[in-house]
């Protein structure tokens, strides 16, 4: 068993290392995990924890897009130094690894690969015991899993980066920082957060606590013109660990959009997080003098970090300082057409940033914007530098929050489907929501107080968002993700074509303007056709973008995409939107990133009594056995199309049985 400490310093000896931007790797602990469990032919796994030090040359053109790097302190060698957390899970026997470095860009410092692909239920941030590794799919397949701290605004003990300060010239013109705020309960004071479900707050303190130029506004819908709150009615406060808080006389009202605009202090060069991911991946795959090595590199990001990868791709970071491709395969999950605040002065990566980060270009394919600018996410690369990309989205990224997922595969005016590049596949996970919650769905719990006066920054669980008018949407997506993982690897490793893209299209009217949705009128369910659409600020004005959503059938379920068996053989309507519960304020707006589960009536009589236009369960299925036969048939169709693994068939049937028992229980 390998234990103890190992320190490895990357000596810049060989001439080809002279420009390398990984200066050293230090492993502080190394141990066998999962109690020595053997994962099939791969055997046991070990965990390496440590630090990685970087040294960037601000004059290198590959670093030119890092905002404020030229204002960071430099060493005697002219380089800017910083360091990140490093966490690795790999086969104990290197000969049994598959040679692939599988990077996950940690979402707000957390690790999600084992939960998403291994069915691990613990969600451990330091996976150690057997339960943390689920059924071991990633381990059985032999991946080396790598996490690098990239984010400046997450608290210890989560994965983070110690970014350099930006020392701005005294005559610099510094734009004020605007921060969106939202709370789920009336509170007199709070951290600077835009969702109380687990996001850490903004870290930048105000330059002056009582500056008369600072501004606080409030509105009911994102694109409304805000009403100014008099400066004497609100103030900044110093919170724990120096985190800024804001206090309002009479309290913040739940569910309303507040925006504070202020002169911030202590900027960091947040964009070095992009370089950290680039340089770690390049060093681990191209160098042989480091304790971590692989033949190829893949990367996965979801939601916030999916948006990070769109920024990473657009800013040209998939080539290293020698113009070599960094990642062979990239998987951008539930990001829609958005990027984010990752590489700018006073960056706020942890913020959900609804609406604002949906910026041109939206697609990989180069297009012309209304001002004549031509651009695409991959315009900075030669063909041999481009990764093979999977984009996966749920209906949430089409319907709300301004993510505008349709613009990843339509023209800017939303009138024509694009032809996807050869290195891109797009999949809609039909009928699911942004994050798959636990089954069964539950009624809204007591208001999540995260972000209130006593909340710990970064507390809460985004997967447990539950403050909608309807039940949250537990339609399964994990089994499809596992099958796509195998196809993604086969595509990158051996050029085996993956399953065909599955997403809604204008040409067959499975993608439509929101007003053309055929969503049925269901008692007690708000009309989704009034959900606010995406827009952007262009020429100082709010300019709407096309609001295109997947078309639905008579039950309100999507017609296209990868449709899992429980959607093909439904017991409920499952959506990518859910209006806010009255208890958390603003019930005419949607709760961000939340879907709805709207069950069918059990019987015809129950349906008639409620006026529900959807057929009841007894009108659809004779009994559990007949339901499961249809589930099995739908599952086998997915197996044949490579959207489901044969080994996951039993899990599909088990979940469907659990769903049947829930849907037919006494209510």
C-alpha positions as CSV (number, residue, x, y, z in Angstrom):
1,X,0.0,0.0,0.0
2,X,1.3,3.4,-1.0
3,X,1.2,6.0,1.8
4,X,3.1,9.0,3.0
5,X,4.4,12.0,1.2
6,X,6.2,12.5,-2.0
7,X,7.5,15.8,-3.2
8,X,8.4,16.2,-6.9
9,X,9.9,19.4,-8.2
10,X,9.9,20.0,-11.9
11,X,13.4,21.1,-12.6
12,X,13.7,23.2,-15.7
13,X,16.7,21.3,-17.1
14,X,15.9,20.4,-20.7
15,X,15.8,23.2,-23.2
16,X,12.2,22.3,-24.2
17,X,11.1,23.0,-20.6
18,X,12.4,26.6,-20.7
19,X,9.0,28.0,-21.5
20,X,6.9,25.4,-19.5
21,X,4.3,27.1,-17.3
22,X,4.1,24.4,-14.6
23,X,6.9,25.3,-12.3
24,X,6.5,22.5,-9.7
25,X,4.2,19.8,-8.4
26,X,4.2,18.8,-4.7
27,X,2.3,15.7,-3.6
28,X,1.5,16.0,0.1
29,X,-0.4,12.8,0.6
30,X,-0.8,9.5,-1.3
31,X,-3.0,6.6,-0.2
32,X,-5.1,3.7,-1.5
33,X,-8.8,4.5,-1.6
34,X,-12.1,2.5,-1.2
35,X,-10.5,0.2,1.3
36,X,-8.4,-1.5,-1.3
37,X,-11.4,-2.4,-3.4
38,X,-10.5,-3.8,-6.8
39,X,-12.3,-2.2,-9.7
40,X,-12.4,-5.0,-12.2
41,X,-9.4,-5.5,-14.4
42,X,-8.1,-2.0,-13.4
43,X,-7.5,-3.1,-9.8
44,X,-7.1,-0.7,-6.9
45,X,-7.1,3.1,-7.0
46,X,-4.9,5.6,-5.2
47,X,-5.5,9.3,-4.2
48,X,-2.9,12.0,-4.6
49,X,-3.4,15.4,-3.0
50,X,-1.0,18.3,-3.3
51,X,-0.3,21.7,-4.9
52,X,0.8,22.8,-8.3
53,X,2.7,26.0,-8.9
54,X,2.5,27.9,-12.2
55,X,4.7,30.6,-13.7
56,X,3.2,32.7,-16.5
57,X,5.0,34.9,-18.9
58,X,2.8,38.0,-19.4
59,X,4.5,38.7,-22.7
60,X,3.7,35.3,-24.2
61,X,0.9,35.8,-26.8
62,X,-0.8,32.7,-25.4
63,X,-1.4,34.6,-22.2
64,X,-2.4,37.9,-23.8
65,X,-6.2,37.4,-23.2
66,X,-5.8,37.1,-19.4
67,X,-7.2,40.3,-18.1
68,X,-4.9,42.3,-15.8
69,X,-2.0,39.7,-16.0
70,X,0.3,42.6,-17.0
71,X,-0.6,44.2,-13.6
72,X,0.3,41.2,-11.5
73,X,3.6,41.2,-9.5
74,X,6.5,39.4,-11.3
75,X,9.5,37.5,-10.1
76,X,13.0,38.2,-11.0
77,X,12.5,36.0,-14.1
78,X,9.7,38.3,-15.2
79,X,7.0,35.6,-14.6
80,X,3.8,35.8,-12.6
81,X,3.6,33.0,-10.1
82,X,0.6,31.4,-8.4
83,X,-0.5,28.0,-7.2
84,X,-3.6,25.8,-7.1
85,X,-4.9,22.8,-5.2
86,X,-4.4,19.4,-6.9
87,X,-6.4,16.3,-6.5
88,X,-6.0,13.0,-8.4
89,X,-7.6,9.6,-8.4
90,X,-5.7,7.0,-10.5
91,X,-5.1,3.3,-10.9
92,X,-2.4,2.1,-8.4
93,X,-0.8,0.2,-11.2
94,X,-0.1,2.7,-14.1
95,X,0.0,-0.2,-16.5
96,X,-3.7,-0.8,-15.9
97,X,-4.8,2.8,-16.7
98,X,-6.4,3.6,-20.0
99,X,-4.0,6.4,-20.6
100,X,-6.7,9.1,-20.4
101,X,-6.4,12.1,-18.0
102,X,-10.1,12.9,-17.3
103,X,-10.2,16.5,-15.9
104,X,-13.3,17.8,-14.3
105,X,-13.4,21.6,-13.9
106,X,-14.6,21.7,-10.3
107,X,-18.0,23.5,-9.9
108,X,-17.5,26.0,-7.1
109,X,-14.6,23.8,-5.8
110,X,-16.6,20.6,-5.6
111,X,-16.1,17.2,-7.3
112,X,-19.0,15.7,-9.2
113,X,-17.7,13.0,-11.5
114,X,-18.3,10.1,-9.1
115,X,-21.8,11.2,-8.4
116,X,-22.6,11.8,-12.1
117,X,-21.0,8.7,-13.7
118,X,-20.5,6.2,-10.9
119,X,-23.9,6.7,-9.1
120,X,-22.1,7.5,-5.9
121,X,-24.6,8.9,-3.4
122,X,-22.2,10.4,-0.9
123,X,-21.1,13.3,-3.0
124,X,-17.9,13.4,-1.0
125,X,-15.4,16.2,-1.6
126,X,-12.6,13.9,-0.4
127,X,-13.6,10.5,-1.8
128,X,-12.0,7.8,0.4
129,X,-14.3,5.0,1.4
130,X,-15.9,2.5,-0.9
131,X,-19.4,4.2,-0.8
132,X,-17.8,7.3,-2.3
133,X,-17.0,5.4,-5.5
134,X,-20.5,4.1,-6.3
135,X,-20.5,1.3,-8.8
136,X,-17.0,2.3,-10.0
137,X,-17.7,2.8,-13.7
138,X,-14.9,5.4,-14.2
139,X,-12.5,3.2,-12.3
140,X,-13.4,0.0,-14.2
141,X,-12.8,2.0,-17.4
142,X,-9.3,3.0,-16.1
143,X,-9.4,6.8,-16.1
144,X,-7.0,9.0,-14.2
145,X,-9.3,11.7,-12.7
146,X,-7.8,15.1,-12.2
147,X,-9.0,18.2,-10.4
148,X,-7.1,21.5,-10.4
149,X,-8.2,24.6,-8.4
150,X,-9.1,27.4,-10.8
151,X,-11.6,29.6,-8.9
152,X,-10.7,32.6,-6.8
153,X,-13.9,33.0,-4.8
154,X,-14.5,29.6,-3.1
155,X,-13.8,29.0,0.6
156,X,-11.5,26.5,2.1
157,X,-11.6,23.4,2.1
158,X,-13.0,23.4,-1.5
159,X,-10.6,23.3,-4.5
160,X,-9.3,26.8,-5.2
161,X,-6.6,28.8,-6.7
162,X,-4.4,31.4,-5.0
163,X,-4.5,34.0,-7.8
164,X,-2.2,37.0,-7.9
165,X,-3.4,40.4,-7.1
166,X,-3.9,43.0,-9.8
167,X,-1.9,46.1,-8.8
168,X,-3.5,48.7,-10.9
169,X,-1.8,52.0,-11.7
170,X,-3.0,54.9,-9.6
171,X,-4.4,56.7,-12.7
172,X,-6.5,53.6,-13.8
173,X,-10.1,54.1,-14.6
174,X,-11.9,51.3,-12.7
175,X,-15.5,50.5,-13.7
176,X,-17.8,49.9,-10.8
177,X,-18.8,46.3,-10.1
178,X,-22.5,45.3,-10.5
179,X,-23.7,42.3,-8.5
180,X,-27.2,40.7,-8.7
181,X,-28.8,39.8,-5.4
182,X,-31.7,37.5,-4.5
183,X,-33.0,36.1,-1.3
184,X,-35.7,33.5,-0.5
185,X,-36.9,35.1,2.7
186,X,-37.2,38.6,4.0
187,X,-33.9,39.4,5.6
188,X,-32.4,42.6,7.0
189,X,-28.9,41.7,5.7
190,X,-27.1,39.2,3.6
191,X,-24.1,38.2,1.7
192,X,-23.8,39.2,-1.9
193,X,-25.4,36.1,-3.5
194,X,-27.8,35.6,-6.4
195,X,-29.2,32.2,-5.3
196,X,-29.4,30.8,-1.8
197,X,-28.8,27.2,-3.0
198,X,-25.2,26.7,-2.4
199,X,-23.2,29.4,-4.2
200,X,-20.5,31.2,-2.3
201,X,-20.8,35.0,-2.2
202,X,-18.9,37.8,-3.9
203,X,-15.5,38.4,-2.2
204,X,-14.6,41.9,-3.2
205,X,-15.2,44.5,-0.4
206,X,-16.3,48.0,-1.2
207,X,-13.5,50.6,-1.6
208,X,-15.6,52.8,0.9
209,X,-18.4,51.5,3.1
210,X,-20.6,54.6,2.6
211,X,-19.7,55.9,-0.9
212,X,-22.5,58.2,-2.2
213,X,-21.9,56.9,-5.7
214,X,-22.8,53.3,-4.9
215,X,-26.3,52.3,-6.1
216,X,-28.9,49.7,-5.1
217,X,-31.9,49.0,-7.3
218,X,-34.8,46.6,-7.1
219,X,-37.2,45.1,-9.7
220,X,-39.5,42.2,-10.2
221,X,-38.2,40.9,-13.5
222,X,-34.6,40.7,-14.7
223,X,-34.9,43.1,-17.7
224,X,-37.1,45.6,-15.9
225,X,-35.7,49.1,-15.2
226,X,-34.9,49.0,-11.5
227,X,-36.2,51.4,-8.9
228,X,-33.4,53.2,-7.0
229,X,-33.3,52.6,-3.2
230,X,-32.1,55.8,-1.4
231,X,-28.5,55.5,-0.3
232,X,-29.3,56.4,3.3
233,X,-31.6,53.3,3.5
234,X,-28.8,50.7,2.9
235,X,-25.2,50.1,3.8
236,X,-22.3,47.7,3.4
237,X,-21.1,45.7,6.4
238,X,-18.0,43.6,7.0
239,X,-18.9,39.9,7.3
240,X,-17.0,36.9,8.5
241,X,-13.5,36.4,7.0
242,X,-13.8,39.9,5.4
243,X,-16.7,38.9,3.1
244,X,-18.9,41.9,2.3
245,X,-22.5,41.9,3.4
246,X,-25.3,44.4,2.7
247,X,-27.9,45.7,5.0
248,X,-31.3,47.3,4.0
249,X,-33.7,49.1,6.3
250,X,-36.9,47.2,6.3
251,X,-35.2,44.1,4.8
252,X,-34.8,42.6,1.4
253,X,-38.0,41.2,0.0
254,X,-38.0,37.5,-1.1
255,X,-37.8,36.7,-4.8
256,X,-37.1,40.2,-6.1
257,X,-34.1,41.1,-8.2
258,X,-31.7,43.5,-6.4
259,X,-28.6,44.9,-8.1
260,X,-25.8,46.7,-6.1
261,X,-23.3,48.7,-8.1
262,X,-20.2,49.8,-6.2
263,X,-16.6,50.7,-6.4
264,X,-14.8,47.4,-5.3
265,X,-11.4,46.9,-3.9
266,X,-8.7,44.2,-4.0
267,X,-9.0,42.9,-7.6
268,X,-7.5,39.5,-8.4
269,X,-6.2,38.2,-11.8
270,X,-9.0,35.6,-11.9
271,X,-8.3,34.7,-15.5
272,X,-5.2,32.7,-14.5
273,X,-7.7,29.9,-13.7
274,X,-8.1,29.4,-17.4
275,X,-4.3,29.1,-17.7
276,X,-4.1,26.7,-14.8
277,X,-6.4,24.2,-16.4
278,X,-4.6,24.6,-19.8
279,X,-1.1,24.3,-18.4
280,X,-1.8,21.4,-16.0
281,X,-3.4,19.4,-18.7
282,X,-0.6,20.1,-21.2
283,X,2.1,19.4,-18.7
284,X,0.6,16.1,-17.6
285,X,0.2,14.8,-21.1
286,X,3.3,16.1,-22.8
287,X,6.0,16.0,-20.1
288,X,7.5,12.9,-18.5
289,X,9.2,14.5,-15.5
290,X,6.0,14.9,-13.4
291,X,4.2,12.5,-11.0
292,X,1.1,12.5,-13.1
293,X,1.1,11.5,-16.7
294,X,-1.3,10.4,-19.4
295,X,-1.3,9.9,-23.2
296,X,-4.3,12.1,-23.8
297,X,-6.5,14.5,-21.9
298,X,-10.3,14.9,-21.7
299,X,-12.3,17.6,-19.8
300,X,-15.8,17.8,-18.4
301,X,-17.7,20.8,-17.0
302,X,-21.2,21.2,-15.9
303,X,-23.4,24.3,-15.5
304,X,-21.0,27.0,-14.1
305,X,-18.0,25.0,-15.3
306,X,-19.6,24.2,-18.6
307,X,-19.8,27.9,-19.1
308,X,-16.2,28.1,-18.0
309,X,-15.3,25.7,-20.8
310,X,-17.1,27.7,-23.4
311,X,-15.0,30.7,-22.2
312,X,-11.9,28.5,-22.2
313,X,-12.6,27.4,-25.8
314,X,-13.5,30.9,-27.0
315,X,-10.4,32.6,-25.4
316,X,-8.1,30.2,-27.2
317,X,-6.9,28.2,-24.2
318,X,-7.1,24.8,-25.9
319,X,-3.6,25.3,-27.3
320,X,-0.6,25.4,-25.1
321,X,2.5,27.6,-25.3
322,X,3.9,25.4,-28.1
323,X,0.6,25.5,-30.1
324,X,-0.3,21.9,-29.2
325,X,-3.8,20.8,-28.6
326,X,-4.5,20.6,-24.9
327,X,-7.8,18.6,-24.6
328,X,-8.7,15.9,-27.2
329,X,-12.2,15.7,-26.0
330,X,-14.4,18.3,-24.3
331,X,-17.8,17.8,-22.7
332,X,-19.8,20.9,-22.0
333,X,-22.9,20.0,-19.9
334,X,-26.0,22.2,-19.1
335,X,-24.3,25.5,-20.1
336,X,-26.7,26.6,-22.9
337,X,-25.2,29.4,-25.0
338,X,-23.7,31.1,-22.0
339,X,-20.2,31.9,-20.8
340,X,-19.5,33.9,-17.6
341,X,-17.5,36.2,-15.4
342,X,-14.3,34.2,-15.4
343,X,-11.7,36.4,-17.1
344,X,-12.4,40.0,-16.2
345,X,-11.5,42.6,-13.6
346,X,-13.4,41.8,-10.4
347,X,-14.6,38.5,-11.8
348,X,-17.4,36.8,-9.9
349,X,-17.2,33.1,-11.1
350,X,-19.5,31.7,-8.4
351,X,-22.4,33.8,-9.4
352,X,-25.1,32.1,-11.4
353,X,-25.2,35.1,-13.7
354,X,-28.6,34.5,-15.3
355,X,-29.1,36.3,-18.6
356,X,-25.9,38.4,-18.5
357,X,-23.3,35.8,-19.7
358,X,-25.2,34.9,-22.9
359,X,-22.9,36.6,-25.3
360,X,-21.9,36.4,-28.9
361,X,-20.6,34.1,-30.3
362,X,-23.1,31.5,-29.3
363,X,-22.2,28.7,-31.6
364,X,-19.0,26.9,-32.6
365,X,-19.7,27.8,-36.2
366,X,-18.5,31.2,-37.2
367,X,-21.4,33.7,-37.8
368,X,-21.8,37.4,-38.4
369,X,-23.2,39.6,-35.6
370,X,-25.5,42.5,-36.2
371,X,-22.5,44.9,-36.0
372,X,-20.7,43.0,-38.7
373,X,-18.3,41.1,-36.3
374,X,-17.6,37.5,-37.5
375,X,-16.8,35.0,-34.7
376,X,-17.3,31.5,-33.4
377,X,-16.3,29.6,-30.3
378,X,-13.6,27.7,-32.3
379,X,-12.5,30.5,-34.6
380,X,-9.0,30.7,-33.0
381,X,-8.0,27.1,-33.8
382,X,-6.6,25.2,-36.7
383,X,-8.6,22.0,-37.4
384,X,-6.0,19.8,-35.7
385,X,-6.2,21.9,-32.5
386,X,-10.0,21.5,-32.1
387,X,-11.3,19.0,-29.5
388,X,-14.1,16.6,-30.1
389,X,-17.0,18.2,-28.3
390,X,-20.2,17.0,-26.7
391,X,-22.8,19.6,-25.7
392,X,-25.6,18.2,-23.5
393,X,-28.4,20.4,-22.3
394,X,-31.8,19.9,-20.5
395,X,-35.0,21.8,-21.3
396,X,-34.1,24.2,-18.5
397,X,-31.3,25.7,-20.7
398,X,-33.9,26.4,-23.5
399,X,-36.7,27.7,-21.4
400,X,-35.4,30.1,-18.7
401,X,-32.6,32.0,-17.2
402,X,-31.4,33.4,-20.5
403,X,-29.2,30.4,-21.3
404,X,-30.7,30.4,-24.9
405,X,-29.4,26.8,-25.7
406,X,-31.1,27.0,-29.1
407,X,-28.6,29.5,-30.3
408,X,-25.9,26.9,-30.1
409,X,-27.5,25.3,-33.2
410,X,-29.5,28.0,-34.9
411,X,-28.7,31.3,-36.7
412,X,-28.5,34.5,-34.6
413,X,-32.0,35.5,-35.7
414,X,-33.4,32.1,-34.8
415,X,-34.8,31.4,-38.3
416,X,-32.6,28.6,-39.5
417,X,-30.8,25.5,-38.2
418,X,-27.0,25.4,-38.4
419,X,-25.0,22.6,-39.8
420,X,-22.9,21.4,-37.0
421,X,-19.1,21.1,-37.4
422,X,-17.7,17.6,-37.7
423,X,-16.2,17.8,-34.3
424,X,-19.4,18.7,-32.5
425,X,-22.4,16.6,-31.2
426,X,-25.4,18.1,-29.4
427,X,-27.8,16.2,-27.2
428,X,-31.0,17.4,-25.5
429,X,-31.8,15.3,-22.4
430,X,-35.5,15.6,-22.9
431,X,-37.8,15.9,-20.0
432,X,-35.1,16.5,-17.4
433,X,-34.1,19.4,-15.3
434,X,-30.7,21.2,-14.8
435,X,-29.6,18.9,-11.9
436,X,-31.2,15.5,-11.4
437,X,-32.6,15.5,-7.8
438,X,-33.2,12.5,-5.6
439,X,-36.3,10.4,-6.2
440,X,-39.2,10.7,-5.2
441,X,-39.9,14.4,-5.8
442,X,-41.0,16.3,-2.7
443,X,-43.1,19.2,-1.8
444,X,-41.3,22.5,-1.0
445,X,-39.5,22.2,2.2
446,X,-39.1,25.1,4.7
447,X,-37.5,28.1,3.0
448,X,-33.8,27.6,2.3
449,X,-32.2,30.2,4.5
450,X,-28.8,30.0,2.9
451,X,-27.6,33.6,2.3
452,X,-29.5,35.0,5.2
453,X,-28.1,36.6,8.3
454,X,-26.8,33.3,9.9
455,X,-26.0,31.4,6.7
456,X,-22.6,30.0,6.1
457,X,-21.1,31.2,2.8
458,X,-21.3,28.4,0.2
459,X,-23.7,26.3,2.2
460,X,-26.7,24.5,0.7
461,X,-27.1,22.0,-2.0
462,X,-28.0,23.1,-5.6
463,X,-29.4,19.6,-6.3
464,X,-32.0,20.1,-3.6
465,X,-33.6,23.2,-5.0
466,X,-37.2,22.8,-4.1
467,X,-39.0,26.1,-3.9
468,X,-41.2,25.9,-7.0
469,X,-45.0,25.8,-7.3
470,X,-44.8,22.2,-8.6
471,X,-42.8,19.2,-7.4
472,X,-39.2,19.3,-8.7
473,X,-38.4,17.2,-11.7
474,X,-36.6,13.9,-11.0
475,X,-36.7,12.5,-14.5
476,X,-33.5,10.4,-14.7
477,X,-30.5,11.4,-16.9
478,X,-27.6,9.6,-15.3
479,X,-27.9,6.4,-17.4
480,X,-27.8,8.4,-20.6
481,X,-24.8,10.3,-19.4
482,X,-23.0,7.0,-18.7
483,X,-23.7,5.7,-22.2
484,X,-22.6,9.0,-23.7
485,X,-19.3,8.8,-21.7
486,X,-18.4,5.5,-23.4
487,X,-19.3,6.9,-26.8
488,X,-17.3,10.1,-26.1
489,X,-14.2,8.1,-25.2
490,X,-14.5,5.8,-28.3
491,X,-14.8,8.9,-30.5
492,X,-11.7,10.5,-29.0
493,X,-9.6,7.4,-28.7
494,X,-10.4,5.5,-31.9
495,X,-12.5,7.9,-34.0
496,X,-15.6,5.6,-33.7
497,X,-18.5,7.9,-34.5
498,X,-20.7,8.6,-31.6
499,X,-24.5,8.3,-31.6
500,X,-26.2,10.9,-33.8
501,X,-26.9,14.3,-32.3
502,X,-30.4,14.6,-30.8
503,X,-31.8,18.1,-30.4
504,X,-34.9,20.1,-31.5
505,X,-34.8,21.6,-35.0
506,X,-36.7,24.4,-36.7
507,X,-36.9,22.4,-39.9
508,X,-39.2,19.8,-38.4
509,X,-40.9,22.2,-35.9
510,X,-39.6,20.4,-32.9
511,X,-38.0,23.8,-32.0
512,X,-40.4,26.6,-31.9
513,X,-40.9,30.2,-30.6
514,X,-42.1,30.0,-27.1
515,X,-45.6,31.4,-28.0
516,X,-46.1,28.4,-30.3
517,X,-45.7,25.9,-27.5
518,X,-48.6,23.4,-27.3
519,X,-48.3,23.0,-23.6
520,X,-51.7,21.9,-22.3
521,X,-53.9,23.9,-19.9
522,X,-53.5,21.9,-16.6
523,X,-55.4,23.0,-13.5
524,X,-53.0,24.6,-11.0
525,X,-50.1,25.0,-13.4
526,X,-49.0,28.4,-14.7
527,X,-48.7,29.1,-18.4
528,X,-45.0,28.8,-19.5
529,X,-45.6,30.9,-22.6
530,X,-45.1,34.0,-20.4
531,X,-41.6,33.1,-19.2
532,X,-39.2,35.9,-19.9
533,X,-36.7,35.2,-22.7
534,X,-33.0,35.8,-23.3
535,X,-31.6,39.2,-24.3
536,X,-28.3,41.1,-24.3
537,X,-27.2,44.6,-23.8
538,X,-26.3,46.0,-27.3
539,X,-25.5,49.6,-27.8
540,X,-26.6,50.4,-24.3
541,X,-30.0,48.9,-24.9
542,X,-31.7,45.7,-23.9
543,X,-32.0,43.7,-27.2
544,X,-34.1,40.5,-27.1
545,X,-32.7,37.3,-28.5
546,X,-34.9,34.6,-30.1
547,X,-36.6,32.6,-27.3
548,X,-36.8,29.1,-28.9
549,X,-38.0,26.0,-26.9
550,X,-38.6,22.3,-27.6
551,X,-42.1,21.6,-28.8
552,X,-44.2,19.3,-26.6
553,X,-46.9,16.6,-27.1
554,X,-50.5,16.7,-25.7
555,X,-49.1,15.7,-22.2
556,X,-46.6,18.6,-22.2
557,X,-43.6,16.3,-22.7
558,X,-40.9,17.0,-25.3
559,X,-41.2,15.4,-28.7
560,X,-37.5,15.1,-29.4
561,X,-34.0,14.7,-27.9
562,X,-32.8,11.6,-26.0
563,X,-36.1,10.5,-24.5
564,X,-35.5,8.1,-21.6
565,X,-38.0,5.2,-21.0
566,X,-39.9,7.1,-18.3
567,X,-40.6,9.9,-20.7
568,X,-41.6,7.6,-23.6
569,X,-43.9,5.7,-21.2
570,X,-44.9,8.6,-19.0
571,X,-46.6,8.8,-15.6
572,X,-46.3,12.6,-15.4
573,X,-45.5,15.7,-17.3
574,X,-41.9,16.8,-16.7
575,X,-40.7,20.2,-17.7
576,X,-37.7,22.5,-17.8
577,X,-39.4,25.3,-15.8
578,X,-41.1,25.8,-12.5
579,X,-42.6,29.0,-11.2
580,X,-41.6,30.3,-7.8
581,X,-43.6,29.3,-4.8
582,X,-45.4,32.2,-3.1
583,X,-43.5,31.5,0.1
584,X,-40.2,32.5,-1.6
585,X,-41.7,35.5,-3.3
586,X,-42.3,36.7,-6.9
587,X,-44.6,33.8,-8.0
588,X,-45.0,35.2,-11.5
589,X,-41.3,34.4,-12.2
590,X,-39.6,31.1,-12.6
591,X,-37.3,29.6,-10.0
592,X,-33.9,29.4,-11.8
593,X,-32.7,26.0,-13.0
594,X,-35.7,24.1,-11.6
595,X,-38.1,21.9,-13.5
596,X,-41.6,20.6,-12.7
597,X,-43.0,17.2,-12.1
598,X,-46.8,17.3,-12.7
599,X,-48.3,13.8,-12.1
600,X,-51.1,12.3,-14.1
601,X,-54.4,11.5,-12.3
602,X,-54.6,7.9,-11.1
603,X,-58.1,7.3,-12.4
604,X,-60.4,8.6,-15.1
605,X,-62.8,9.8,-12.4
606,X,-60.0,11.7,-10.6
607,X,-59.0,13.3,-13.9
608,X,-62.6,14.3,-14.8
609,X,-63.1,15.8,-11.3
610,X,-60.0,18.0,-11.7
611,X,-60.5,18.9,-15.3
612,X,-57.1,17.6,-16.3
613,X,-56.9,17.1,-20.1
614,X,-54.2,14.4,-19.8
615,X,-55.2,10.8,-19.7
616,X,-55.0,9.1,-16.3
617,X,-52.7,6.3,-15.4
618,X,-55.5,3.7,-15.5
619,X,-56.5,4.9,-19.0
620,X,-52.9,4.3,-20.2
621,X,-51.7,1.1,-18.5
622,X,-53.4,-2.1,-17.4
623,X,-51.0,-2.7,-14.5
624,X,-47.4,-2.6,-13.4
625,X,-46.4,-5.5,-15.6
626,X,-47.8,-3.9,-18.8
627,X,-46.1,-0.7,-17.9
628,X,-42.7,-2.4,-17.3
629,X,-42.9,-4.3,-20.6
630,X,-43.2,-0.9,-22.4
631,X,-40.4,0.5,-20.3
632,X,-38.1,-2.4,-21.3
633,X,-39.0,-2.0,-24.9
634,X,-38.1,1.7,-24.8
635,X,-34.9,0.9,-23.0
636,X,-33.8,-1.6,-25.6
637,X,-34.4,0.9,-28.3
638,X,-31.9,3.2,-26.5
639,X,-29.4,0.4,-26.1
640,X,-29.5,-0.3,-29.8
641,X,-28.9,3.4,-30.5
642,X,-26.1,3.6,-27.9
643,X,-27.8,6.0,-25.6
644,X,-28.0,3.4,-22.9
645,X,-25.6,0.7,-21.7
646,X,-26.9,-2.8,-21.6
647,X,-25.5,-3.1,-18.0
648,X,-27.8,-0.3,-16.9
649,X,-31.1,-2.0,-18.0
650,X,-31.8,-3.4,-14.5
651,X,-31.3,0.1,-13.0
652,X,-33.9,1.5,-15.5
653,X,-36.4,-1.1,-14.6
654,X,-35.8,-0.6,-10.8
655,X,-36.3,3.1,-11.1
656,X,-39.4,2.7,-13.2
657,X,-40.9,0.4,-10.6
658,X,-40.2,2.9,-7.9
659,X,-41.8,5.6,-10.1
660,X,-44.9,3.5,-10.6
661,X,-45.3,2.9,-6.9
662,X,-44.9,6.6,-6.2
663,X,-47.4,7.7,-9.0
664,X,-50.1,5.1,-8.0
665,X,-49.8,5.6,-4.2
666,X,-52.7,7.0,-2.2
667,X,-52.4,10.8,-2.4
